Structure formats: C-alpha cells, structure tokens
C-alpha cells in the first residue's frame, strides 16, 4: 500500500506571501507542495520559474513537486535542479521522442521524474514511460485542462488524477487508484485547509483498504 501524498497546488496561494503560504500548508498537514511552472507556449498562462523555486527553497525543506507545462522541458532540468526542486514532472505530449534522455537527466540532478498528460491524451501514451528500462516514478493525470486553477473536475478522466479535486470529488479519484492528490482552490479557499487535507488523505487510505 502506497502512503497517500497530499499536494496543495501553490498556484492557488497568495503569491505575494509564497513562503508563509508554503509554511501554512505544511502546518496543515500537506506532504508536498505542488508548483505549477507554466510558459505561454504550452498553455495560455505564465506563472513561475526556477528563480521562484530557488527563493522558496530558502524558506522550506518541503518536497517541491514541480509540474512543467512547457514545450522544452530539457531546458529546465539543470536550472530547477540547481534551484532545489524535488520532483520534475513533464508532459508526455512534448517528450515522446526524448523522454528517456529527459528522465536520465532529471535523475542525474537529484530530482524524481514524473510524466503528466492532458485530459484529451490517451493513457496509452505514457505506458512506455512507466514500463521502460528507465521509468518515471509518478504519473500525473490531469482532470482539468492545464493552464489555470479553479476549473471544474472532469469525471470522465477517471478511467485513465490533478485538477478540480476537493471534498466532493476526492472519493471518485481515490477509488480510481489515485494516491497522490493535487488540489488548489479547494484547499486554499477552505475555511479550514487542514480539515480538507485530512479528508483527502482518509479517502485515499479507505480506497486502498477496499482494493
């Protein structure tokens, strides 16, 4: 049984107080901090990069789970490794031809490699990255279109779980086998984020007992 990981998406935090927001999430019981790194070539938004990761790392020892929504993930491996990123998750849509090299470089920089896929991408696209000789260690299934927080959960993705997750949708994701839960607005927007994090953890633990 895999220990659940609850990773609040810092995209929904107060960017003007990122360090204190990170500390608050860890205090509330978060296991990881999910960092959405977006460049407007891949998604219609621009968020943070290695300099922000480096600055945040000075204020926390937490696992910084970096999700790269970029077209050229290889260019970000060295900067993020130096900045102190813990995990490096790239999109399969932009790495079909060089994923093996990408995984090797991510590991050589001391980060954990992961792969993500958009809602419209067939799950079969990630099979080689999971079953190959040098596999990724995490699969991030998007349940919203990448680019913005606060979107509505897409239950049709459960057959293929990041985005739109909260108290009303966590059981569905957990029952589908998700064990690392990324949630933004449902955590940061809650009166008691710690309660939401605890609820999500219990949902995953209960689903694992049944399976």
C-alpha positions as CSV (number, residue, x, y, z in Angstrom):
1,X,0.0,0.0,0.0
2,X,1.4,3.4,-1.0
3,X,1.3,6.2,1.5
4,X,-1.0,9.0,0.3
5,X,0.6,12.2,-0.7
6,X,-1.5,15.4,-0.5
7,X,0.0,18.2,-2.5
8,X,-1.7,21.6,-2.4
9,X,-1.2,23.5,-5.6
10,X,0.6,26.7,-4.8
11,X,-1.0,28.2,-8.0
12,X,-4.0,29.0,-5.7
13,X,-1.9,30.5,-3.0
14,X,-1.2,34.2,-2.3
15,X,2.0,34.7,-4.5
16,X,2.8,37.8,-2.5
17,X,3.3,35.7,0.6
18,X,4.5,32.4,-1.0
19,X,6.9,31.4,1.8
20,X,4.3,31.9,4.5
21,X,1.7,30.1,2.4
22,X,4.0,27.2,2.0
23,X,4.6,27.1,5.7
24,X,0.9,27.2,6.4
25,X,0.2,24.3,4.1
26,X,2.9,22.1,5.7
27,X,1.5,23.1,9.1
28,X,-2.0,22.0,7.9
29,X,-0.6,18.5,7.1
30,X,0.4,18.7,3.4
31,X,3.0,16.2,2.3
32,X,4.2,18.0,-0.8
33,X,3.9,21.5,-2.3
34,X,2.8,21.3,-6.0
35,X,4.5,24.0,-8.1
36,X,2.9,24.7,-11.5
37,X,5.5,26.0,-13.9
38,X,3.8,27.3,-17.0
39,X,5.1,29.0,-20.1
40,X,2.6,30.5,-22.5
41,X,3.8,28.4,-25.5
42,X,2.2,25.2,-24.0
43,X,-0.7,26.7,-22.0
44,X,-2.3,30.2,-22.1
45,X,-0.7,31.3,-18.9
46,X,2.6,32.3,-17.4
47,X,3.4,31.6,-13.8
48,X,6.7,30.9,-12.1
49,X,10.2,29.6,-12.9
50,X,13.5,28.4,-11.3
51,X,14.2,31.8,-9.6
52,X,11.0,31.5,-7.5
53,X,11.7,27.8,-6.7
54,X,15.2,28.9,-5.5
55,X,13.8,31.7,-3.4
56,X,11.1,29.4,-1.8
57,X,13.7,26.7,-1.1
58,X,15.4,29.1,1.3
59,X,12.3,29.1,3.4
60,X,11.2,25.5,3.4
61,X,12.5,21.9,3.4
62,X,9.3,20.6,1.9
63,X,9.1,18.4,-1.2
64,X,8.7,20.8,-4.1
65,X,6.7,18.9,-6.7
66,X,7.3,20.8,-9.9
67,X,4.9,20.3,-12.8
68,X,6.4,21.6,-16.0
69,X,3.8,22.8,-18.6
70,X,6.4,23.8,-21.1
71,X,7.3,22.8,-24.7
72,X,11.0,22.3,-24.0
73,X,11.4,20.5,-20.6
74,X,15.0,19.6,-21.2
75,X,15.9,23.2,-20.9
76,X,14.6,23.4,-17.4
77,X,16.2,20.4,-15.8
78,X,19.5,22.0,-14.8
79,X,18.0,25.3,-13.6
80,X,15.4,23.5,-11.5
81,X,17.9,21.1,-10.1
82,X,20.1,23.9,-9.0
83,X,17.1,25.8,-7.6
84,X,16.2,22.9,-5.3
85,X,13.3,21.3,-7.0
86,X,12.4,17.8,-5.6
87,X,10.2,16.4,-8.3
88,X,10.2,17.2,-12.1
89,X,7.1,16.2,-13.9
90,X,7.0,16.9,-17.7
91,X,4.2,16.4,-20.2
92,X,4.2,13.4,-22.5
93,X,2.8,15.5,-25.3
94,X,6.1,17.3,-25.7
95,X,8.5,14.5,-24.9
96,X,7.5,11.5,-27.0
97,X,10.9,11.4,-28.8
98,X,13.3,12.2,-26.0
99,X,11.7,11.1,-22.7
100,X,14.4,8.5,-21.9
101,X,17.1,11.2,-22.1
102,X,14.9,13.5,-20.1
103,X,14.4,11.0,-17.3
104,X,18.1,10.3,-17.1
105,X,18.9,14.0,-16.8
106,X,16.2,14.6,-14.2
107,X,17.6,11.8,-12.0
108,X,21.2,12.9,-12.5
109,X,20.2,16.3,-11.0
110,X,18.8,14.5,-7.9
111,X,15.1,15.0,-8.8
112,X,12.3,12.5,-9.1
113,X,10.9,12.1,-12.6
114,X,7.2,12.2,-13.4
115,X,5.1,12.4,-16.5
116,X,1.8,14.1,-17.0
117,X,-0.9,14.0,-19.7
118,X,-3.7,16.3,-20.7
119,X,-7.3,15.2,-20.5
120,X,-7.5,14.5,-24.2
121,X,-4.3,12.4,-24.4
122,X,-4.8,8.6,-24.4
123,X,-3.4,7.0,-21.3
124,X,-1.6,4.5,-23.6
125,X,0.9,7.4,-24.4
126,X,2.5,7.0,-21.0
127,X,2.8,3.2,-20.9
128,X,6.4,3.2,-22.4
129,X,7.5,5.7,-19.8
130,X,6.2,3.5,-17.0
131,X,7.2,0.1,-18.4
132,X,10.6,1.0,-19.9
133,X,14.0,0.3,-18.6
134,X,14.4,3.8,-17.1
135,X,10.8,4.6,-16.0
136,X,9.3,7.7,-14.4
137,X,8.2,7.3,-10.8
138,X,4.9,9.3,-11.0
139,X,2.1,9.7,-13.4
140,X,0.0,12.9,-13.1
141,X,-3.4,12.5,-14.8
142,X,-4.9,15.9,-15.5
143,X,-8.6,16.2,-14.6
144,X,-8.7,19.7,-15.9
145,X,-7.1,21.4,-18.9
146,X,-3.7,22.7,-17.9
147,X,-3.3,26.5,-17.6
148,X,-5.5,27.8,-14.8
149,X,-6.6,26.8,-11.4
150,X,-10.2,26.6,-10.1
151,X,-11.6,24.6,-13.0
152,X,-14.3,22.1,-12.7
153,X,-13.4,18.4,-12.2
154,X,-13.7,16.2,-15.3
155,X,-15.0,12.8,-14.0
156,X,-14.6,11.2,-17.4
157,X,-10.8,11.2,-16.7
158,X,-11.2,8.5,-14.0
159,X,-10.8,5.7,-16.5
160,X,-7.3,6.8,-17.3
161,X,-5.8,12.0,-11.5
162,X,-4.6,16.8,-10.9
163,X,-7.2,19.4,-11.0
164,X,-10.7,20.1,-9.7
165,X,-10.2,17.8,-6.8
166,X,-11.9,18.6,-3.5
167,X,-14.1,17.1,-0.8
168,X,-16.9,16.4,-3.3
169,X,-14.7,14.6,-5.9
170,X,-11.9,13.0,-3.9
171,X,-13.7,9.7,-3.4
172,X,-14.0,9.2,-7.1
173,X,-10.3,9.8,-7.7
174,X,-9.2,7.7,-4.8
175,X,-11.4,4.8,-5.9
176,X,-9.8,5.0,-9.3
177,X,-6.4,4.4,-7.7
178,X,-5.0,7.9,-7.2
179,X,-2.6,8.1,-4.3
180,X,-1.0,11.5,-4.8
181,X,-3.6,14.2,-4.7
182,X,-3.1,17.7,-6.2
183,X,-5.7,20.3,-5.1
184,X,-5.6,24.0,-5.3
185,X,-8.7,26.2,-4.7
186,X,-10.5,23.5,-2.7
187,X,-7.6,23.7,-0.1
188,X,-6.6,27.3,-0.2
189,X,-10.2,28.5,-0.4
190,X,-11.4,26.4,2.5
191,X,-12.1,27.9,6.0
192,X,-10.1,25.0,7.4
193,X,-7.4,23.7,4.9
194,X,-6.2,21.2,7.4
195,X,-9.6,19.5,7.5
196,X,-9.7,19.3,3.7
197,X,-6.2,17.8,3.6
198,X,-7.2,15.2,6.3
199,X,-10.4,14.3,4.5
200,X,-8.4,13.7,1.2
201,X,-5.9,11.6,3.0
202,X,-8.5,9.5,4.7
203,X,-10.3,9.0,1.3
204,X,-7.2,7.6,-0.3
205,X,-6.5,5.3,2.7
206,X,-10.0,4.0,2.7
207,X,-9.9,3.3,-1.0
208,X,-6.7,1.4,-0.6
209,X,-8.2,-0.8,2.1
210,X,-11.1,-1.8,-0.2
211,X,-8.8,-2.5,-3.2
